[in-house]
Amino acid sequence: MTHVPSPCRVRDLPGRSLIVLPPEIDLSNSPALSAAVLSFAEARATRLGVLILDFTHTGFMDSQGARLVQDVRCQLPARVGLRVVAAPLGVPSRVLELTGVRRDVPVYGSLAEALEP
């Protein structure tokens, strides 16, 4: 069983998994988060079609959060889709926009949108 660092929450759904990320993402926790997310995805490799990273509870994020998304995107198997959820006016959404990550990864404004097929 793969454990994702607290206070992340994980929810497995048919063909997809959701990881709710912590309130703060920066240099102090980003490497551990990235490793845990990739380990989590690897443990579900045969049945995972979409991985959803939920930043809606993340109030602070620096460029390390964007790096986390890029690292996960680059290391996921090609057949696994990556989706990000970030409140449109929130800090994570702005960081993902400023760093250009939004060009490479679909970012949804709500969890309901990201969960749609």
N, CA, C and O atoms as a printed pandas DataFrame, in Angstrom:
     atom_number atom_name residue_name chain_id  residue_number  x_coord  y_coord  z_coord
0              1         N          MET        A               1    0.847   -1.184    0.000
1              2        CA          MET        A               1    0.000    0.000    0.000
2              3         C          MET        A               1    0.890    1.244    0.000
3              4         O          MET        A               1    1.845    1.329    0.773
4              5         N          THR        A               2    0.579    2.191   -0.856
5              6        CA          THR        A               2    1.337    3.428   -0.950
6              7         C          THR        A               2    0.674    4.493   -0.088
7              8         O          THR        A               2   -0.536    4.710   -0.161
8              9         N          HIS        A               3    1.482    5.147    0.721
9             10        CA          HIS        A               3    0.950    6.209    1.571
10            11         C          HIS        A               3    1.356    7.562    1.009
11            12         O          HIS        A               3    2.523    7.789    0.689
12            13         N          VAL        A               4    0.397    8.445    0.895
13            14        CA          VAL        A               4    0.658    9.805    0.445
14            15         C          VAL        A               4    0.794   10.648    1.699
15            16         O          VAL        A               4    0.001   10.484    2.627
16            17         N          PRO        A               5    1.790   11.563    1.762
17            18        CA          PRO        A               5    2.007   12.327    2.978
18            19         C          PRO        A               5    0.757   13.073    3.434
19            20         O          PRO        A               5   -0.008   13.610    2.633
20            21         N          SER        A               6    0.587   13.084    4.720
21            22        CA          SER        A               6   -0.508   13.829    5.325
22            23         C          SER        A               6   -0.240   15.307    5.096
23            24         O          SER        A               6    0.934   15.676    5.105
24            25         N          PRO        A               7   -1.176   16.158    4.899
25            26        CA          PRO        A               7   -2.615   15.981    5.018
26            27         C          PRO        A               7   -3.316   15.699    3.696
27            28         O          PRO        A               7   -4.471   16.087    3.521
28            29         N          CYS        A               8   -2.645   15.036    2.766
29            30        CA          CYS        A               8   -3.288   14.677    1.503
30            31         C          CYS        A               8   -4.397   13.664    1.749
31            32         O          CYS        A               8   -4.317   12.827    2.648
32            33         N          ARG        A               9   -5.427   13.766    0.927
33            34        CA          ARG        A               9   -6.498   12.771    0.948
34            35         C          ARG        A               9   -6.523   12.107   -0.417
35            36         O          ARG        A               9   -6.300   12.754   -1.440
36            37         N          VAL        A              10   -6.792   10.830   -0.422
37            38        CA          VAL        A              10   -6.807   10.062   -1.657
38            39         C          VAL        A              10   -8.181    9.430   -1.807
39            40         O          VAL        A              10   -8.775    8.945   -0.844
40            41         N          ARG        A              11   -8.667    9.448   -3.035
41            42        CA          ARG        A              11   -9.951    8.818   -3.335
42            43         C          ARG        A              11   -9.819    8.059   -4.646
43            44         O          ARG        A              11   -9.530    8.647   -5.688
44            45         N          ASP        A              12  -10.031    6.754   -4.588
45            46        CA          ASP        A              12  -10.001    5.930   -5.793
46            47         C          ASP        A              12  -11.406    5.827   -6.366
47            48         O          ASP        A              12  -12.361    5.525   -5.652
48            49         N          LEU        A              13  -11.515    6.076   -7.636
49            50        CA          LEU        A              13  -12.771    5.977   -8.376
50            51         C          LEU        A              13  -12.525    5.029   -9.542
51            52         O          LEU        A              13  -11.368    4.763   -9.871
52            53         N          PRO        A              14  -13.560    4.516  -10.172
53            54        CA          PRO        A              14  -13.331    3.626  -11.316
54            55         C          PRO        A              14  -12.490    4.296  -12.411
55            56         O          PRO        A              14  -12.907    5.286  -13.011
56            57         N          GLY        A              15  -11.312    3.742  -12.655
57            58        CA          GLY        A              15  -10.449    4.243  -13.721
58            59         C          GLY        A              15   -9.710    5.522  -13.420
59            60         O          GLY        A              15   -8.926    5.985  -14.249
60            61         N          ARG        A              16   -9.932    6.104  -12.268
61            62        CA          ARG        A              16   -9.260    7.361  -11.940
62            63         C          ARG        A              16   -9.021    7.450  -10.447
63            64         O          ARG        A              16   -9.681    6.788   -9.645
64            65         N          SER        A              17   -8.067    8.280  -10.101
65            66        CA          SER        A              17   -7.766    8.528   -8.697
66            67         C          SER        A              17   -7.645   10.021   -8.471
67            68         O          SER        A              17   -7.191   10.767   -9.339
68            69         N          LEU        A              18   -8.056   10.434   -7.301
69            70        CA          LEU        A              18   -8.036   11.842   -6.910
70            71         C          LEU        A              18   -7.120   11.999   -5.709
71            72         O          LEU        A              18   -7.247   11.275   -4.722
72            73         N          ILE        A              19   -6.202   12.941   -5.795
73            74        CA          ILE        A              19   -5.344   13.275   -4.662
74            75         C          ILE        A              19   -5.598   14.734   -4.319
75            76         O          ILE        A              19   -5.346   15.630   -5.125
76            77         N          VAL        A              20   -6.106   14.960   -3.099
77            78        CA          VAL        A              20   -6.343   16.315   -2.601
78            79         C          VAL        A              20   -5.056   16.753   -1.908
79            80         O          VAL        A              20   -4.618   16.147   -0.931
80            81         N          LEU        A              21   -4.467   17.815   -2.437
81            82        CA          LEU        A              21   -3.160   18.269   -1.954
82            83         C          LEU        A              21   -3.284   19.165   -0.721
83            84         O          LEU        A              21   -4.356   19.702   -0.444
84            85         N          PRO        A              22   -2.177   19.326    0.021
85            86        CA          PRO        A              22   -2.215   20.044    1.305
86            87         C          PRO        A              22   -2.407   21.553    1.157
87            88         O          PRO        A              22   -2.322   22.089    0.052
88            89         N          PRO        A              23   -2.664   22.230    2.269
89            90        CA          PRO        A              23   -2.894   23.684    2.249
90            91         C          PRO        A              23   -1.705   24.505    1.771
91            92         O          PRO        A              23   -1.884   25.610    1.259
92            93         N          GLU        A              24   -0.488   23.979    1.931
93            94        CA          GLU        A              24    0.705   24.703    1.486
94            95         C          GLU        A              24    1.619   23.760    0.717
95            96         O          GLU        A              24    1.834   22.614    1.113
96            97         N          ILE        A              25    2.150   24.266   -0.384
97            98        CA          ILE        A              25    3.120   23.502   -1.170
98            99         C          ILE        A              25    4.284   24.426   -1.472
99           100         O          ILE        A              25    4.130   25.465   -2.113
100          101         N          ASP        A              26    5.460   24.019   -0.991
101          102        CA          ASP        A              26    6.674   24.798   -1.230
102          103         C          ASP        A              26    7.871   23.848   -1.182
103          104         O          ASP        A              26    7.708   22.628   -1.205
104          105         N          LEU        A              27    9.058   24.414   -1.116
105          106        CA          LEU        A              27   10.278   23.604   -1.135
106          107         C          LEU        A              27   10.336   22.615    0.017
107          108         O          LEU        A              27   10.976   21.569   -0.098
108          109         N          SER        A              28    9.679   22.929    1.123
109          110        CA          SER        A              28    9.768   22.048    2.293
110          111         C          SER        A              28    9.009   20.731    2.110
111          112         O          SER        A              28    9.362   19.733    2.738
112          113         N          ASN        A              29    7.980   20.707    1.269
113          114        CA          ASN        A              29    7.222   19.465    1.129
114          115         C          ASN        A              29    7.055   18.978   -0.309
115          116         O          ASN        A              29    6.588   17.861   -0.525
116          117         N          SER        A              30    7.420   19.777   -1.271
117          118        CA          SER        A              30    7.205   19.410   -2.669
118          119         C          SER        A              30    7.929   18.129   -3.095
119          120         O          SER        A              30    7.314   17.290   -3.753
120          121         N          PRO        A              31    9.204   17.942   -2.751
121          122        CA          PRO        A              31    9.865   16.696   -3.176
122          123         C          PRO        A              31    9.170   15.444   -2.632
123          124         O          PRO        A              31    9.007   14.460   -3.354
124          125         N          ALA        A              32    8.765   15.480   -1.373
125          126        CA          ALA        A              32    8.080   14.322   -0.781
126          127         C          ALA        A              32    6.717   14.111   -1.424
127          128         O          ALA        A              32    6.308   12.974   -1.659
128          129         N          LEU        A              33    6.013   15.201   -1.708
129          130        CA          LEU        A              33    4.710   15.088   -2.370
130          131         C          LEU        A              33    4.857   14.483   -3.761
131          132         O          LEU        A              33    4.100   13.588   -4.135
132          133         N          SER        A              34    5.811   14.959   -4.510
133          134        CA          SER        A              34    6.038   14.463   -5.866
134          135         C          SER        A              34    6.347   12.969   -5.838
135          136         O          SER        A              34    5.766   12.198   -6.602
136          137         N          ALA        A              35    7.249   12.565   -4.969
137          138        CA          ALA        A              35    7.613   11.147   -4.858
138          139         C          ALA        A              35    6.406   10.310   -4.455
139          140         O          ALA        A              35    6.196    9.224   -4.995
140          141         N          ALA        A              36    5.616   10.803   -3.517
141          142        CA          ALA        A              36    4.456   10.055   -3.050
142          143         C          ALA        A              36    3.393    9.936   -4.137
143          144         O          ALA        A              36    2.799    8.872   -4.311
144          145         N          VAL        A              37    3.150   11.020   -4.867
145          146        CA          VAL        A              37    2.146   10.984   -5.936
146          147         C          VAL        A              37    2.579    9.996   -7.018
147          148         O          VAL        A              37    1.760    9.218   -7.508
148          149         N          LEU        A              38    3.846   10.021   -7.388
149          150        CA          LEU        A              38    4.332    9.094   -8.417
150          151         C          LEU        A              38    4.298    7.648   -7.934
151          152         O          LEU        A              38    3.968    6.744   -8.702
152          153         N          SER        A              39    4.630    7.434   -6.694
153          154        CA          SER        A              39    4.550    6.086   -6.120
154          155         C          SER        A              39    3.105    5.597   -6.094
155          156         O          SER        A              39    2.823    4.440   -6.406
156          157         N          PHE        A              40    2.207    6.482   -5.724
157          158        CA          PHE        A              40    0.777    6.176   -5.698
158          159         C          PHE        A              40    0.305    5.765   -7.096
159          160         O          PHE        A              40   -0.387    4.758   -7.249
160          161         N          ALA        A              41    0.679    6.541   -8.107
161          162        CA          ALA        A              41    0.269    6.250   -9.484
162          163         C          ALA        A              41    0.886    4.940   -9.973
163          164         O          ALA        A              41    0.228    4.155  -10.657
164          165         N          GLU        A              42    2.125    4.713   -9.626
165          166        CA          GLU        A              42    2.795    3.482  -10.040
166          167         C          GLU        A              42    2.119    2.253   -9.429
167          168         O          GLU        A              42    2.007    1.218  -10.086
168          169         N          ALA        A              43    1.674    2.359   -8.189
169          170        CA          ALA        A              43    1.011    1.241   -7.521
170          171         C          ALA        A              43   -0.321    0.891   -8.179
171          172         O          ALA        A              43   -0.821   -0.222   -8.016
172          173         N          ARG        A              44   -0.900    1.846   -8.927
173          174        CA          ARG        A              44   -2.184    1.630   -9.591
174          175         C          ARG        A              44   -2.040    1.593  -11.113
175          176         O          ARG        A              44   -3.022    1.749  -11.838
176          177         N          ALA        A              45   -0.839    1.389  -11.584
177          178        CA          ALA        A              45   -0.517    1.529  -13.003
178          179         C          ALA        A              45   -1.428    0.729  -13.925
179          180         O          ALA        A              45   -1.774    1.205  -15.007
180          181         N          THR        A              46   -1.816   -0.452  -13.529
181          182        CA          THR        A              46   -2.606   -1.292  -14.438
182          183         C          THR        A              46   -4.065   -0.862  -14.532
183          184         O          THR        A              46   -4.747   -1.209  -15.497
184          185         N          ARG        A              47   -4.553   -0.117  -13.553
185          186        CA          ARG        A              47   -5.973    0.245  -13.572
186          187         C          ARG        A              47   -6.231    1.748  -13.584
187          188         O          ARG        A              47   -7.385    2.176  -13.569
188          189         N          LEU        A              48   -5.178    2.546  -13.609
189          190        CA          LEU        A              48   -5.337    3.999  -13.557
190          191         C          LEU        A              48   -5.418    4.576  -14.965
191          192         O          LEU        A              48   -4.519    4.374  -15.781
192          193         N          GLY        A              49   -6.504    5.297  -15.241
193          194        CA          GLY        A              49   -6.645    5.960  -16.529
194          195         C          GLY        A              49   -6.432    7.456  -16.428
195          196         O          GLY        A              49   -5.904    8.077  -17.350
196          197         N          VAL        A              50   -6.847    8.046  -15.296
197          198        CA          VAL        A              50   -6.725    9.482  -15.075
198          199         C          VAL        A              50   -6.316    9.726  -13.627
199          200         O          VAL        A              50   -6.877    9.135  -12.704
200          201         N          LEU        A              51   -5.338   10.597  -13.441
201          202        CA          LEU        A              51   -4.930   11.037  -12.114
202          203         C          LEU        A              51   -5.331   12.502  -11.977
203          204         O          LEU        A              51   -4.981   13.333  -12.815
204          205         N          ILE        A              52   -6.061   12.805  -10.923
205          206        CA          ILE        A              52   -6.538   14.171  -10.696
206          207         C          ILE        A              52   -5.841   14.726   -9.461
207          208         O          ILE        A              52   -5.920   14.141   -8.380
208          209         N          LEU        A              53   -5.160   15.853   -9.625
209          210        CA          LEU        A              53   -4.529   16.553   -8.511
210          211         C          LEU        A              53   -5.411   17.733   -8.140
211          212         O          LEU        A              53   -5.642   18.627   -8.955
212          213         N          ASP        A              54   -5.901   17.732   -6.916
213          214        CA          ASP        A              54   -6.847   18.754   -6.463
214          215         C          ASP        A              54   -6.142   19.784   -5.581
215          216         O          ASP        A              54   -5.712   19.477   -4.469
216          217         N          PHE        A              55   -6.032   21.002   -6.094
217          218        CA          PHE        A              55   -5.396   22.112   -5.382
218          219         C          PHE        A              55   -6.419   23.054   -4.742
219          220         O          PHE        A              55   -6.046   24.139   -4.296
220          221         N          THR        A              56   -7.690   22.673   -4.684
221          222        CA          THR        A              56   -8.706   23.611   -4.192
222          223         C          THR        A              56   -8.548   23.943   -2.725
223          224         O          THR        A              56   -9.056   24.971   -2.276
224          225         N          HIS        A              57   -7.858   23.105   -1.958
225          226        CA          HIS        A              57   -7.629   23.391   -0.539
226          227         C          HIS        A              57   -6.229   23.950   -0.297
227          228         O          HIS        A              57   -5.819   24.129    0.849
228          229         N          THR        A              58   -5.503   24.223   -1.368
229          230        CA          THR        A              58   -4.148   24.758   -1.258
230          231         C          THR        A              58   -4.221   26.282   -1.296
231          232         O          THR        A              58   -4.570   26.874   -2.318
232          233         N          GLY        A              59   -3.890   26.901   -0.176
233          234        CA          GLY        A              59   -3.945   28.358   -0.076
234          235         C          GLY        A              59   -2.640   29.033   -0.446
235          236         O          GLY        A              59   -2.634   30.186   -0.878
236          237         N          PHE        A              60   -1.522   28.315   -0.277
237          238        CA          PHE        A              60   -0.217   28.854   -0.645
238          239         C          PHE        A              60    0.526   27.834   -1.483
239          240         O          PHE        A              60    0.587   26.651   -1.149
240          241         N          MET        A              61    1.086   28.311   -2.570
241          242        CA          MET        A              61    1.896   27.463   -3.436
242          243         C          MET        A              61    2.883   28.354   -4.168
243          244         O          MET        A              61    2.507   29.379   -4.737
244          245         N          ASP        A              62    4.153   27.955   -4.149
245          246        CA          ASP        A              62    5.123   28.690   -4.953
246          247         C          ASP        A              62    5.429   27.866   -6.207
247          248         O          ASP        A              62    4.677   26.952   -6.544
248          249         N          SER        A              63    6.499   28.177   -6.880
249          250        CA          SER        A              63    6.797   27.488   -8.134
250          251         C          SER        A              63    7.059   26.001   -7.939
251          252         O          SER        A              63    7.032   25.240   -8.906
252          253         N          GLN        A              64    7.311   25.576   -6.716
253          254        CA          GLN        A              64    7.503   24.150   -6.461
254          255         C          GLN        A              64    6.233   23.352   -6.741
255          256         O          GLN        A              64    6.306   22.189   -7.138
256          257         N          GLY        A              65    5.086   23.961   -6.541
257          258        CA          GLY        A              65    3.826   23.297   -6.864
258          259         C          GLY        A              65    3.692   23.070   -8.358
259          260         O          GLY        A              65    3.223   22.021   -8.800
260          261         N          ALA        A              66    4.111   24.067   -9.134
261          262        CA          ALA        A              66    4.092   23.920  -10.595
262          263         C          ALA        A              66    5.086   22.843  -11.020
263          264         O          ALA        A              66    4.815   22.050  -11.922
264          265         N          ARG        A              67    6.209   22.828  -10.373
265          266        CA          ARG        A              67    7.213   21.797  -10.676
266          267         C          ARG        A              67    6.676   20.408  -10.349
267          268         O          ARG        A              67    6.918   19.455  -11.091
268          269         N          LEU        A              68    5.955   20.293   -9.252
269          270        CA          LEU        A              68    5.345   19.022   -8.878
270          271         C          LEU        A              68    4.442   18.530  -10.008
271          272         O          LEU        A              68    4.513   17.365  -10.398
272          273         N          VAL        A              69    3.602   19.407  -10.527
273          274        CA          VAL        A              69    2.690   19.029  -11.617
274          275         C          VAL        A              69    3.486   18.602  -12.849
275          276         O          VAL        A              69    3.166   17.588  -13.471
276          277         N          GLN        A              70    4.511   19.358  -13.204
277          278        CA          GLN        A              70    5.321   19.015  -14.385
278          279         C          GLN        A              70    6.053   17.691  -14.188
279          280         O          GLN        A              70    6.115   16.876  -15.109
280          281         N          ASP        A              71    6.607   17.470  -12.999
281          282        CA          ASP        A              71    7.310   16.212  -12.724
282          283         C          ASP        A              71    6.361   15.028  -12.847
283          284         O          ASP        A              71    6.697   14.009  -13.449
284          285         N          VAL        A              72    5.175   15.173  -12.271
285          286        CA          VAL        A              72    4.189   14.096  -12.358
286          287         C          VAL        A              72    3.795   13.870  -13.805
287          288         O          VAL        A              72    3.725   12.729  -14.261
288          289         N          ARG        A              73    3.536   14.948  -14.528
289          290        CA          ARG        A              73    3.140   14.828  -15.943
290          291         C          ARG        A              73    4.197   14.092  -16.755
291          292         O          ARG        A              73    3.873   13.216  -17.556
292          293         N          CYS        A              74    5.436   14.441  -16.551
293          294        CA          CYS        A              74    6.525   13.846  -17.341
294          295         C          CYS        A              74    6.793   12.387  -16.978
295          296         O          CYS        A              74    7.282   11.623  -17.810
296          297         N          GLN        A              75    6.479   11.996  -15.751
297          298        CA          GLN        A              75    6.814   10.644  -15.318
298          299         C          GLN        A              75    5.640    9.667  -15.309
299          300         O          GLN        A              75    5.831    8.468  -15.102
300          301         N          LEU        A              76    4.434   10.171  -15.531
301          302        CA          LEU        A              76    3.291    9.266  -15.645
302          303         C          LEU        A              76    3.383    8.490  -16.956
303          304         O          LEU        A              76    3.895    9.015  -17.946
304          305         N          PRO        A              77    2.898    7.256  -16.979
305          306        CA          PRO        A              77    2.839    6.548  -18.258
306          307         C          PRO        A              77    1.986    7.345  -19.255
307          308         O          PRO        A              77    1.039    8.025  -18.861
308          309         N          ALA        A              78    2.321    7.258  -20.519
309          310        CA          ALA        A              78    1.647    8.052  -21.548
310          311         C          ALA        A              78    0.139    7.793  -21.584
311          312         O          ALA        A              78   -0.626    8.690  -21.938
312          313         N          ARG        A              79   -0.297    6.601  -21.228
313          314        CA          ARG        A              79   -1.720    6.272  -21.291
314          315         C          ARG        A              79   -2.523    6.839  -20.118
315          316         O          ARG        A              79   -3.753    6.802  -20.138
316          317         N          VAL        A              80   -1.840    7.361  -19.098
317          318        CA          VAL        A              80   -2.528    7.921  -17.927
318          319         C          VAL        A              80   -2.676    9.422  -18.118
319          320         O          VAL        A              80   -1.688   10.133  -18.297
320          321         N          GLY        A              81   -3.911    9.898  -18.081
321          322        CA          GLY        A              81   -4.167   11.322  -18.205
322          323         C          GLY        A              81   -3.965   12.021  -16.864
323          324         O          GLY        A              81   -4.174   11.432  -15.803
324          325         N          LEU        A              82   -3.563   13.263  -16.930
325          326        CA          LEU        A              82   -3.390   14.071  -15.719
326          327         C          LEU        A              82   -4.309   15.271  -15.813
327          328         O          LEU        A              82   -4.329   15.978  -16.821
328          329         N          ARG        A              83   -5.066   15.493  -14.758
329          330        CA          ARG        A              83   -5.933   16.660  -14.661
330          331         C          ARG        A              83   -5.636   17.372  -13.352
331          332         O          ARG        A              83   -5.292   16.748  -12.348
332          333         N          VAL        A              84   -5.773   18.682  -13.385
333          334        CA          VAL        A              84   -5.547   19.500  -12.196
334          335         C          VAL        A              84   -6.817   20.281  -11.903
335          336         O          VAL        A              84   -7.482   20.774  -12.814
336          337         N          VAL        A              85   -7.145   20.388  -10.618
337          338        CA          VAL        A              85   -8.274   21.205  -10.192
338          339         C          VAL        A              85   -7.699   22.352   -9.365
339          340         O          VAL        A              85   -6.967   22.130   -8.400
340          341         N          ALA        A              86   -8.038   23.580   -9.754
341          342        CA          ALA        A              86   -7.580   24.764   -9.030
342          343         C          ALA        A              86   -8.638   25.848   -9.160
343          344         O          ALA        A              86   -9.097   26.149  -10.261
344          345         N          ALA        A              87   -9.021   26.429   -8.037
345          346        CA          ALA        A              87  -10.012   27.504   -8.058
346          347         C          ALA        A              87   -9.517   28.620   -8.975
347          348         O          ALA        A              87   -8.359   29.024   -8.879
348          349         N          PRO        A              88  -10.377   29.124   -9.862
349          350        CA          PRO        A              88   -9.939   30.101  -10.869
350          351         C          PRO        A              88   -9.228   31.332  -10.310
351          352         O          PRO        A              88   -8.310   31.843  -10.952
352          353         N          LEU        A              89   -9.616   31.815   -9.153
353          354        CA          LEU        A              89   -8.980   33.010   -8.593
354          355         C          LEU        A              89   -7.987   32.689   -7.483
355          356         O          LEU        A              89   -7.502   33.596   -6.807
356          357         N          GLY        A              90   -7.678   31.411   -7.288
357          358        CA          GLY        A              90   -6.777   31.005   -6.222
358          359         C          GLY        A              90   -5.313   31.121   -6.607
359          360         O          GLY        A              90   -4.971   31.252   -7.783
360          361         N          VAL        A              91   -4.460   31.072   -5.598
361          362        CA          VAL        A              91   -3.016   31.153   -5.804
362          363         C          VAL        A              91   -2.506   30.029   -6.712
363          364         O          VAL        A              91   -1.740   30.309   -7.634
364          365         N          PRO        A              92   -2.902   28.761   -6.489
365          366        CA          PRO        A              92   -2.388   27.718   -7.387
366          367         C          PRO        A              92   -2.712   27.968   -8.861
367          368         O          PRO        A              92   -1.869   27.738   -9.727
368          369         N          SER        A              93   -3.907   28.431   -9.143
369          370        CA          SER        A              93   -4.277   28.717  -10.521
370          371         C          SER        A              93   -3.369   29.788  -11.121
371          372         O          SER        A              93   -2.937   29.673  -12.268
372          373         N          ARG        A              94   -3.085   30.820  -10.347
373          374        CA          ARG        A              94   -2.201   31.891  -10.841
374          375         C          ARG        A              94   -0.782   31.389  -11.059
375          376         O          ARG        A              94   -0.142   31.729  -12.055
376          377         N          VAL        A              95   -0.289   30.575  -10.121
377          378        CA          VAL        A              95    1.069   30.037  -10.260
378          379         C          VAL        A              95    1.150   29.145  -11.500
379          380         O          VAL        A              95    2.117   29.226  -12.257
380          381         N          LEU        A              96    0.153   28.306  -11.712
381          382        CA          LEU        A              96    0.152   27.426  -12.884
382          383         C          LEU        A              96    0.085   28.234  -14.182
383          384         O          LEU        A              96    0.663   27.840  -15.195
384          385         N          GLU        A              97   -0.612   29.349  -14.147
385          386        CA          GLU        A              97   -0.686   30.233  -15.321
386          387         C          GLU        A              97    0.663   30.918  -15.572
387          388         O          GLU        A              97    1.170   30.910  -16.694
388          389         N          LEU        A              98    1.228   31.503  -14.534
389          390        CA          LEU        A              98    2.490   32.242  -14.681
390          391         C          LEU        A              98    3.658   31.353  -15.095
391          392         O          LEU        A              98    4.560   31.801  -15.803
392          393         N          THR        A              99    3.645   30.109  -14.660
393          394        CA          THR        A              99    4.747   29.197  -14.988
394          395         C          THR        A              99    4.537   28.467  -16.312
395          396         O          THR        A              99    5.432   27.759  -16.774
396          397         N          GLY        A             100    3.367   28.631  -16.925
397          398        CA          GLY        A             100    3.105   28.007  -18.210
398          399         C          GLY        A             100    2.609   26.571  -18.130
399          400         O          GLY        A             100    2.424   25.929  -19.164
400          401         N          VAL        A             101    2.390   26.055  -16.933
401          402        CA          VAL        A             101    1.945   24.678  -16.781
402          403         C          VAL        A             101    0.564   24.465  -17.402
403          404         O          VAL        A             101    0.263   23.380  -17.900
404          405         N          ARG        A             102   -0.258   25.487  -17.371
405          406        CA          ARG        A             102   -1.616   25.361  -17.926
406          407         C          ARG        A             102   -1.614   25.025  -19.415
407          408         O          ARG        A             102   -2.596   24.490  -19.930
408          409         N          ARG        A             103   -0.527   25.333  -20.104
409          410        CA          ARG        A             103   -0.426   24.983  -21.526
410          411         C          ARG        A             103   -0.286   23.474  -21.721
411          412         O          ARG        A             103   -0.701   22.931  -22.744
412          413         N          ASP        A             104    0.305   22.800  -20.724
413          414        CA          ASP        A             104    0.632   21.379  -20.848
414          415         C          ASP        A             104   -0.349   20.445  -20.152
415          416         O          ASP        A             104   -0.466   19.276  -20.520
416          417         N          VAL        A             105   -1.045   20.953  -19.159
417          418        CA          VAL        A             105   -1.927   20.121  -18.337
418          419         C          VAL        A             105   -3.294   20.796  -18.251
419          420         O          VAL        A             105   -3.370   21.994  -17.977
420          421         N          PRO        A             106   -4.372   20.048  -18.480
421          422        CA          PRO        A             106   -5.694   20.654  -18.339
422          423         C          PRO        A             106   -5.975   21.027  -16.886
423          424         O          PRO        A             106   -5.828   20.203  -15.983
424          425         N          VAL        A             107   -6.380   22.274  -16.674
425          426        CA          VAL        A             107   -6.707   22.766  -15.334
426          427         C          VAL        A             107   -8.197   23.092  -15.319
427          428         O          VAL        A             107   -8.690   23.870  -16.136
428          429         N          TYR        A             108   -8.895   22.484  -14.376
429          430        CA          TYR        A             108  -10.342   22.650  -14.248
430          431         C          TYR        A             108  -10.635   23.531  -13.037
431          432         O          TYR        A             108   -9.921   23.484  -12.035
432          433         N          GLY        A             109  -11.683   24.326  -13.140
433          434        CA          GLY        A             109  -12.070   25.246  -12.069
434          435         C          GLY        A             109  -12.829   24.593  -10.946
435          436         O          GLY        A             109  -12.987   25.190   -9.881
436          437         N          SER        A             110  -13.310   23.368  -11.156
437          438        CA          SER        A             110  -14.036   22.668  -10.092
438          439         C          SER        A             110  -13.788   21.179  -10.209
439          440         O          SER        A             110  -13.455   20.662  -11.275
440          441         N          LEU        A             111  -13.957   20.510   -9.097
441          442        CA          LEU        A             111  -13.779   19.064   -9.066
442          443         C          LEU        A             111  -14.813   18.372   -9.949
443          444         O          LEU        A             111  -14.505   17.385  -10.617
444          445         N          ALA        A             112  -16.022   18.886   -9.951
445          446        CA          ALA        A             112  -17.080   18.280  -10.776
446          447         C          ALA        A             112  -16.673   18.261  -12.255
447          448         O          ALA        A             112  -16.899   17.271  -12.951
448          449         N          GLU        A             113  -16.076   19.350  -12.727
449          450        CA          GLU        A             113  -15.613   19.402  -14.127
450          451         C          GLU        A             113  -14.510   18.389  -14.387
451          452         O          GLU        A             113  -14.508   17.716  -15.417
452          453         N          ALA        A             114  -13.582   18.281  -13.462
453          454        CA          ALA        A             114  -12.439   17.373  -13.651
454          455         C          ALA        A             114  -12.862   15.914  -13.610
455          456         O          ALA        A             114  -12.215   15.068  -14.227
456          457         N          LEU        A             115  -13.927   15.610  -12.900
457          458        CA          LEU        A             115  -14.386   14.234  -12.792
458          459         C          LEU        A             115  -15.210   13.774  -13.989
459          460         O          LEU        A             115  -15.446   12.577  -14.150
460          461         N          GLU        A             116  -15.651   14.709  -14.832
461          462        CA          GLU        A             116  -16.430   14.332  -16.013
462          463         C          GLU        A             116  -15.573   13.495  -16.956
463          464         O          GLU        A             116  -14.363   13.696  -17.053
464          465         N          PRO        A             117  -16.221   12.544  -17.657
465          466        CA          PRO        A             117  -15.443   11.686  -18.586
466          467         C          PRO        A             117  -14.825   12.484  -19.731
467          468         O          PRO        A             117  -14.148   11.914  -20.587
